[in-house]
């Protein structure tokens, strides 16, 4: 278990670095969209918002598989996985994220679904603007919570 937890910790740290790069790209593309009013930049923002949540979901899947030993199934598994990360599992792990973070991330989960299922010319700049406006602060909170979880993994691996 020690090796498995340390491997997971490294994978979470690596994925977090990638997610931080995505957040930077969202900001740059959004600025270009606002300056140029070119929908190609809006498409870039949407794709990077998609990637943001997808990266987080990869982390959550790793935790569910490696620590919980249980990945949700069924048509609502994406939503259930997000919810699972808020649950403290006795004698297994603390909650990975708070309920507040879950609620805020759910908007990004839903938007990712839109990106996967709607033609890009139909994206709503107003909806995207809300997500972009919240992203930096939300990501700081998510990174802080993931760091707390990584501290748990390191402590568990060393005990």
ABEGO torsion letter per residue (X at the ends): XAAAAAAAAAAAAAAAAAAAAAAAAAAAAAAAAAAAGBAAAAAAAAAAAAAAAAAAAAAAAAAAAAAAGBBBBEAAAAAAAAAAAABBBBGABBBABBAAAAAAAAAAAAAAAAAAABBAAABBAAAAAAAAAAAAAAAAAAAAAAAAAAAAAAAAAAX
